[in-house]
């Protein structure tokens, strides 16, 4: 079994072929964009969801689920490059960056908690799975992840660039499953979400990380109150910037349009687009929010 489940995309336009040939690595083709969404209904939905279920739903969960739906609607964006060819992923895996603290020495680490088949899971399922993953990661009970980090710690700084290039080549270009060697399978997934709003930032862009082959990074910012136009009147509303970085070698304005429209549609109409609160059962469970 390969590292990823993939199928080669053959119907590639001439522009896409030129874009792939123009940029040699993911250092070059970064494109940045910010979408501003109204958050009044989303925050109300979160409150009602928490009251109904006892689960600690957060903005991060909503954005993660919306991103999964966006990739479902735009499968061409759910892809990686191998041998300068586009390969579409058969599954939608979303990762959420999590702060991990080492006890005693003051070190702070950053790792990814992934949600596989995120497009097929309800918000309630996603909250439980993400919470379990985050708790396991923060408690350093994820054996595969800890083994991989142990391997990385043994690599001299001088050889890190080469190590990451070789690792990326084996795991993604050759599509070899290295979980036996302590490298987590598809740790960063199709798209990565990191909530910069938790840091007090409204706008921030995450750089593409070449060795992960993740083509899209989404960074929801701080929710703030601003004057907004509503039915011809100026009112105070809650808004949030959703900041994104994507790889222009195979994601362009068309794909970005589908992704942004989906996020806006879902975040601004949560009661119609996310879990039906009338069907969600109450299952009290104390949980910590994702970073």
Buried (B, 14 or more C-beta within 10 A) or exposed (E): EEBBEBEEBEEBEEEBEEBBEEBEEBEEBBBEBBBBBBBBBBBEBBEBBBEBBBBBBBBBBBBBBBBBBBBBBBBBBBBBBBEEBBBBBEBBBBBBBBBBEEEEEEEEEEBBBBBBEBBEBBBBBBBBBBBEBBBBBBEBEBEBBBBBBEBBEEEEEEEEEEBBBEBBEBBBBEBBBBBEEBBBBBBBBBBBBBBBBBEEBBBBBBEBBBBBBBBBBBBBBBBEEEEBEEEEEEEEBBBBBBBBBBBBBBBBEEBBEBBBBBBBBBBBBBBEBBBEBEEBEEEEEEBEBBB
